[in-house]
Amino acid sequence: MGVFRLQSLVSNAKQLIKLNTTHQRENVPKGYLAVYVGEIQRKRFLVPLSFLDQPLFQDLLRRSEEEYGFNHPMGGLTIPCREEAFVHLTTQLRSS
C-alpha cells in the first residue's frame, strides 16, 4: 500500500508539472519545480525535482494532496505549511 501511495504522489506531482502554464515553465529552470508555500499569503519557491524522492518532501506532497487534491488555487503546486517550516525543511534536504 505504501509503495502504491508513493507512486500516486509522484504521478500527481508529474501531472501538476505538465499542467503549469507556458509562462510559468519559462520562468522555471529545467530540473526544478515551482511550488507555492504559505498559510495565508503564498510565496513561490523553486525546488529541485530530486526532492520528489525525499521522504520529508513526500510528506508535504501528501498534505498538499489531502488539502487541495488537483484544485490548486495558485495554478501550481500549493503546499499548505508555514513558509519558515518549508525553508527549514528544504535547507535540511539540500545539506543531506
Sequence and secondary structure as in RCSB ss.txt:
>XXXX:A:sequence
MGVFRLQSLVSNAKQLIKLNTTHQRENVPKGYLAVYVGEIQRKRFLVPLSFLDQPLFQDLLRRSEEEYGFNHPMG
GLTIPCREEAFVHLTTQLRSS
>XXXX:A:secstr
 HHHHHHHHHHHHHHHHHHS HHHHHTS TTEEEEEE SSS EEEEEEGGGGG HHHHHHHHHHHHHHTT  TTS
SEEE S HHHHHHHHHHHHH 
